[in-house]
Amino acid sequence: MKIAVVQFPGTNCEHETLVAARSAGLSGEIFRWNRPAEELSDFDGYLIPGGFSYQDRLRAGAIASKEPVMEALREEADRGKPIIGICNGFQILVESGLLPGLNGVDVALASNVMVSKGEIVRRGFYCAWTNLRHEAPSKRCSGSFLLEKGDLIQMPLAHAEGNLVTVDEKLMDKLNEENQIVFRYCDERGRVENEFPVNINGSRENIAGICNPEGNVLGMMPHPERSSFSWQLPPTGARKCVGDMSAAGPGRRVFESMKRYIEVRR
């Protein structure tokens, strides 16, 4: 099972994303944006990692979404292959229309706006550990294939534009009805509260990750590659239950899910 970690100018998480994928039993390599796009067909799945593609000019992910490699990824997605976009990768998938995969570009990842008790307490870039609640049924999505509905995962995030918004009020109903909302920000007990710091960037309905209708394309703002090993975890929370510092961290479940998804499709 060979994975392509797609790198654009400004991507800065490609190496650790590849390491995390390999730790889950996947093989792979970093695939530069200017390689012949048709070579992507040699891979079983794709990861678009975090960073600041093209310096986030215009909007985060906007320029990368227009590269020929993205059209090739669209074709591979149509063949059912899994794609996971993390942070800037999520932004690229949204800008390209691969997510939510309904009627073109239906949502945007806007600048963070943190609200508490009706007041804006912070804007822009924010880096912190957060808790996620898995919202989709088991096996619904390639990147959460092994998770059960209601499972909690701790991961870090670091972004300035992760506030999921839409002008179509009916779209949120559809995403909920079709189980396309994969992760929501929550507290350590799994409670969803629409205020900072639980809703860490102001996203509609605390959304941290969504998939396309088919479930093979996932975008998520938190970084699973930064919590794939126990030694990466903070000294409280998830790590306090782990004695072996070389053991798997909670983020590895995303990459293990991708591996299992590919196995089942075969």
C-alpha positions in Angstrom: 0.0 0.0 0.0 1.8 3.0 -1.3 0.9 6.6 -0.3 1.8 9.8 -2.0 2.4 12.8 0.4 1.7 15.7 -1.9 4.1 18.6 -1.4 3.4 22.2 -2.7 5.7 25.2 -2.3 5.3 26.2 1.3 4.2 22.8 2.6 6.1 22.1 5.8 4.6 19.0 7.4 5.4 16.5 4.6 8.2 14.6 6.4 6.4 14.0 9.7 3.2 13.1 7.8 5.2 10.4 5.9 6.8 9.2 9.1 3.3 8.9 10.7 1.9 7.0 7.7 4.9 4.6 7.7 4.3 4.0 11.5 0.8 2.7 10.6 2.2 0.2 8.1 1.9 2.2 4.9 4.8 2.8 2.5 5.1 6.0 0.5 7.0 8.9 -0.7 6.8 12.7 -1.0 5.3 13.7 -4.3 6.3 17.2 -5.5 3.5 19.3 -7.1 5.5 19.7 -10.4 6.0 16.0 -11.1 4.0 14.6 -14.0 0.5 14.4 -12.5 -0.2 11.1 -14.3 2.3 9.4 -12.0 -0.2 9.7 -9.1 -2.1 6.7 -10.5 0.7 4.5 -9.2 -0.4 5.1 -5.6 -3.1 3.6 -3.5 -3.9 6.7 -1.5 -2.9 10.4 -0.9 -2.1 12.7 1.9 -2.0 16.5 1.6 -0.1 17.8 4.6 -0.1 21.0 6.5 1.9 24.2 5.9 1.4 27.4 4.0 1.2 26.5 0.3 2.1 29.6 -1.8 2.4 31.6 1.4 -1.4 31.5 1.9 -1.7 34.2 -0.8 -5.2 35.1 -1.8 -6.6 32.6 0.7 -5.1 29.6 2.3 -5.0 26.7 -0.2 -6.5 28.8 -3.1 -3.5 28.7 -5.4 -2.5 25.1 -4.7 -6.0 24.1 -5.6 -5.5 25.2 -9.2 -2.4 23.1 -9.8 -2.7 20.3 -12.4 -1.9 17.7 -9.7 -5.2 18.5 -8.1 -7.2 17.6 -11.2 -5.3 14.3 -11.2 -6.3 13.8 -7.5 -9.9 14.4 -8.4 -9.7 11.6 -10.9 -8.2 9.3 -8.4 -10.9 10.2 -5.9 -13.5 9.4 -8.5 -11.9 5.9 -8.6 -12.5 5.5 -4.9 -9.0 6.0 -3.7 -8.6 7.7 -0.3 -7.4 11.3 0.2 -6.7 12.9 3.5 -6.0 16.6 3.7 -4.6 17.9 7.0 -4.8 21.6 7.9 -3.5 23.4 4.7 -4.4 20.1 2.9 -8.0 20.5 4.2 -8.0 24.1 2.9 -6.8 22.9 -0.5 -9.5 20.3 -0.7 -12.2 22.8 0.1 -10.8 25.4 -2.4 -10.7 22.7 -5.1 -14.3 21.6 -4.4 -13.3 18.1 -3.5 -14.9 18.8 -0.2 -17.7 18.7 0.7 -18.1 17.3 -2.8 -21.6 18.4 -3.5 -22.1 21.4 -5.7 -18.6 22.8 -6.2 -17.1 25.2 -3.6 -19.9 25.1 -1.0 -17.9 26.0 2.2 -14.8 28.0 3.1 -12.2 27.9 5.9 -12.2 31.5 7.0 -10.0 33.3 9.5 -10.3 32.1 13.1 -12.7 34.1 15.3 -12.8 32.9 18.9 -15.9 33.8 20.8 -16.6 33.5 24.5 -19.8 34.7 26.3 -20.8 36.7 23.2 -17.5 38.5 22.9 -14.6 38.0 20.5 -11.6 37.2 22.6 -9.1 36.3 19.9 -8.6 36.3 16.1 -6.1 34.7 13.7 -3.4 32.1 14.3 -3.8 29.8 17.2 -1.8 26.7 18.3 -3.0 24.4 21.0 -4.1 20.9 21.9 -7.7 20.1 21.3 -10.2 17.3 21.8 -12.1 15.8 18.9 -15.3 13.7 19.0 -15.8 11.3 16.1 -19.3 12.0 14.7 -19.6 9.6 11.8 -20.6 6.0 11.9 -17.9 3.4 11.9 -16.4 2.7 8.4 -18.1 5.8 7.0 -14.8 7.6 6.2 -11.4 6.6 5.0 -9.5 8.5 7.7 -11.7 7.3 10.6 -12.6 3.9 9.3 -11.5 2.2 12.6 -13.2 4.6 14.9 -16.6 4.2 16.5 -19.1 7.0 16.7 -18.5 9.0 19.8 -14.8 8.1 20.2 -12.6 10.9 21.5 -9.2 11.8 20.2 -6.7 14.3 21.3 -4.6 16.2 18.7 -2.8 19.5 18.3 -3.8 22.2 15.8 -2.0 25.3 14.5 -3.7 27.4 11.9 -5.1 30.9 11.2 -7.9 29.9 8.8 -9.9 26.9 10.1 -13.2 28.5 10.7 -15.6 26.5 8.6 -18.4 28.8 7.2 -21.0 28.7 4.5 -23.6 31.0 3.1 -26.0 28.1 2.4 -28.0 27.5 5.5 -29.4 24.2 4.2 -25.9 22.8 3.6 -25.3 22.2 7.2 -28.5 20.1 7.4 -27.3 18.1 4.4 -23.8 17.5 5.9 -25.4 16.2 9.1 -28.0 14.1 7.3 -25.4 12.5 5.1 -22.9 11.9 8.0 -20.3 14.0 6.3 -19.3 15.7 9.5 -16.5 13.4 10.8 -15.0 15.3 13.7 -16.2 18.0 16.1 -14.2 20.0 18.6 -15.3 19.0 22.1 -14.0 19.2 25.7 -12.2 16.3 27.5 -15.5 14.6 28.3 -16.8 14.8 24.7 -19.2 17.7 25.3 -19.6 20.1 22.4 -19.8 23.7 23.4 -20.0 26.4 20.8 -17.6 28.8 22.7 -13.9 29.2 22.9 -11.8 27.4 24.0 -13.9 24.3 23.2 -14.8 25.7 19.8 -11.2 26.6 19.1 -11.6 28.6 15.9 -15.3 29.6 15.6 -16.3 26.8 13.1 -20.0 26.3 12.4 -21.3 23.5 14.7 -17.7 23.0 16.0 -16.7 21.2 12.8 -13.1 20.0 12.8 -13.3 17.6 9.8 -15.7 16.6 7.0 -15.7 14.0 4.2 -17.2 13.8 0.8 -20.5 11.9 0.2 -18.5 8.8 -0.8 -16.4 8.9 2.3 -13.0 8.4 0.6 -11.9 12.1 0.9 -11.4 13.5 4.4 -10.3 17.0 5.4 -9.4 17.9 9.0 -7.8 20.9 10.7 -6.0 19.2 13.6 -2.7 17.4 13.0 -2.9 13.6 13.5 0.8 13.3 12.5 1.7 15.4 15.6 0.0 12.9 17.9 1.0 9.7 16.2 3.6 8.7 18.9 3.2 8.8 22.6 6.3 11.0 23.0 4.6 13.7 21.1 1.7 14.0 23.6 1.5 16.6 26.4 2.4 15.4 29.9 -1.2 15.5 30.9 -4.2 14.0 29.1 -3.6 11.3 26.6 0.0 10.6 27.6 -0.6 10.1 31.3 -2.2 6.7 30.4 0.7 5.6 28.3 3.8 4.1 29.9 5.7 3.3 26.7 6.9 6.6 25.2 7.5 4.8 21.8 3.9 3.6 21.7 1.3 4.8 19.3 -0.5 8.0 20.0 -4.1 8.7 19.2 -3.4 10.4 15.9 -2.1 7.2 14.4 -5.7 5.9 14.2 -6.2 8.2 11.3 -3.4 6.6 9.3 -4.3 3.1 10.5 -7.8 3.8 9.3 -6.5 4.8 5.8 -4.5 1.5 5.7 -7.6 -0.6 6.6 -9.8 1.3 4.1 -7.4 0.4 1.3 -7.2 -3.2 2.4 -11.0 -3.5 2.4 -11.3 -1.9 -1.0 -8.9 -4.4 -2.4 
